């Protein structure tokens, strides 16, 4: 997962000063290696301690580690840029609606692949494979994805249940045990509606797996295994379309992992 991708994904959840730092880094990636923490603080207009705390919030020990990660990301992107046109899959003529959507989907799928660690995906596959029952709970905007995932699990012989209704979800989770898994799927908001279900499940020893947007949200905080989608930078209608494609891609990755582990 690149630090720049993580920075973009977390931006909406940052404070005003953190956004100032993030925006400067994203717009001046190439130049960051020449800035000390004090110089960065001065040019952005924040304190040096704010720069250090910003680095730590992104998971780094301090500013030097963040600066190195940013430079490595920039250098890696520059190294492949020359051959990118040949390596990237094509979707036909670039001026058609089909090809334009294909390229946008490819970008959001690549970002989703980068944001999810391999060990988290493996842990999710293992939890589902070993579960007695998988309860799938979803926000209203993710109901179609949840239904698709449920059907795929049933076809593999897993005991999977799904219902979109809040009260019924509460009743269903009361029948789960520590042998089961609760899978929470949320789109671009509404995670709070599933927090009570997640908390009740964890009280009963149920392992909670979540697929949410990448940020600090109520559903992921109350989960044992966290998977993410990076919201694309599009207008609301297109954003939801691309977001759903990424959700489906993650679900199909888990299904693929289950199929591979059974062979």
N, C-alpha and C positions, 0 to 999 in steps of 0.2 A: 504494500500500500504506500503510495507516494505521499510525502508530507504536504505537498501542494494540494492534492486532491482532498486530503483530510481537512486542510485549512478552508477550502471552498465549502466543503460539506458542513462544517461547524460554524460558518460565518454568522448565520442567522441567530445562533444561540450565544454569540459573544457580546461582551460589554462594548461600550462606545470606544474605549481605548484599545481593546483587543481588536476591534474591527479596523481601527486606524493602522495598527501594526500589520494585520493580515493583508489589508488592501495594498499597503506599501510593498510588502514582500511579494505578493502576487504580481504586482505591476513592475517590479524592479528585481526580478529573480536573478538576473545575470549579474547585477551589481552588488548583491548582498554580501558576497565573500569579502568585499573591501570595507565593510562596515563593522566596527566594534559595537558592543551592546550599547555603549554610551552614545556613539554616533547615530545609531538607529533611533535611540530614544529622542535625541535632539531633533533629528529631521522629522520625526513623526509628531513630536510634541507631547511625549509622555515621559514618565520617570524610568530610570534604568531598571528599577525593580519590577516595573510593569512588563518590560521586555523579558526578564528572567521568568516571571510567573506565566507569561504567555507561552514561552518555550516549554515549561513544565506541564502546562495544561494540555499541550499537544503530545505529551508523553516522553519528552526529552529531559535529560538531567539538567541542562542549562542551555544558554544561548549558543555556545560553541557547537554543541551537538546538533541543534536545529540548523545552524548555518551550514554545517557539513552536509546534512541531509538535503537541504535545499539545493546546494551546489551539485551534489551527486544526481539529484533528480533532473536538474537543468542539463548537466553534462550528458546524462543518459539519453535525454530527449534529443539533444543536438546530434548525438552519435547516430541515431537511427533515422533522423529526419530526411537524410539524403535518399535512403532506400525505402522510405515509408510508402510512397506512391505505388511501388511495385509490390510491397508486402501486404498492404491493406486490401481486403476483399472488395470487389466492385459489385455494384448493384445495377449495372446498365448505365444508360445515359444519365448524367448528373442533373439534367433539367427536368426529369420526369418526377411525378409525385411518388412513384414507387421507389425510385432510387434515392430520393431525398429522405424519405422515411427510413429506408434501409440504412443509410449512413448515420442518421440520428439514433436509430436503435443500436447500431454497432458501438457508437460512442458511449451510450448509457450502460450497455452490457460490459464494455471494457472497464468503465469506472466501477461498476458493481463487482467485477472480478477482482479489481485491485483493493477494494475496501474490505473485502471479507478474507480473513486469514484461513489458510488451509486447515489448521487444526480445529478451528471453530466449525467448519463444514464437516470435518470427520467426526467431531463430537456429536453434531446434530444427526448424522447418519446412524451412528452407533446407538444414540438414545432412542431413535425411532425403531431401529431394528430390534432392540431388546425390550421394547415396551409391550406390555400386555394389551393396553388400549391407548390410542392417540385421540385426544379431544382437540378439535380445531375450532378456535374462536377467532372472529374477525370483525373489524369495523365494517360499517355498511359499504364503504367504497371498495373493500377488498373481498366481498362475499363471493364474487365470481371466481377469484383466484383460490379462495378457500375451498369452494365446491370442487374445482378441478383437482386440487391436491388430494381431497378426500377420495374422489373416484379413483385416482391413480394408486393411492394406498390400498384401497379395497381390491383393485385388480391384482395387486401383488400379494393378496391374502392377509393384509394387516387389518386389525380391528380398529377402524377409524370412524369417528362420529363428528358431525358438524351441525350446528344450528346457529343462525344469526341472532335470534332473540336473546336479549339480555337476561331475563328471568330464567329461561330454560337453560342457558349456559351455566347459571349459578347452580341450578338443580343438578345438572350433569356433572359438574366438578365435584359435588358432594359424594358422588359414587366412585371417584377415582382413589387410587392408593399410591404407595411409593413405587409400585411397579409400572406406573403409567406416565404419560407425557402430555402436557398441555402445550399446544402450538398456537401462538398468537400471531395474527397477520394484520398489519395496519397499513393504511395508505398515507396520505399527506396530512394526517391529523386524526383526532379522535382516539388516540391511545389511552387517554384517561378513562374512557368508558370500559376498558378491559382490566384496569388495575385491580379492582375488587376481585375479579375472577382469578387473576394471577396470584394475589395474596392468599386467597382461600386455598388455591391449589398447593402453594408452598407450605401452608400450615399443615396440609395433609401429607407432606413429603413427596409431592408430585414434582417432577422435573419440568421446568418451564423453558420452552424454546420460543424466541420471538424473531419476527422479520418485520423491521420498521425502517423508517427513514433514518439516515445517519445523523444523529444529534443526541443530546441528552433529553430523552423523552421518558414519560412515566412507564411505558410498557417495557422498554429495554432495561431500565433500572431494576425492575422487579423480575428479571429473567435470569436463568442460570446459563443459558447458551444464547448468544446474541448474533444475529445475522442482519445485514443492512442493505439498503438500496440508497444510492446517491440521487437525490432529486435533480433532474436535468434543468438547465436554465432555459426554459421555454415559457410561453404563455400558458395559462392554467389548463386549457383544454388539451393541448399537446403534451403538457407536463404529465398529466394523469395517464394519458395513453402510453407514453414512454415508460413511466413509472411502473405501470401494470406489466409491460413487457419484461422489465427487469425482475419484478416479483416472480413472474412465471418462470423466468430463466433460473432463478435460485431454487424454486420448487422442483423444477425438472433436474437440476443438478443433484438434489437430494434423492430423487427417484432413481437417477442414474447410479448414484452411489449404492443404493439399496440393491439394485439389479446386479451390479458388479460384485458386491459382497456375497451374493447368493450363488455365484457361478464358480 
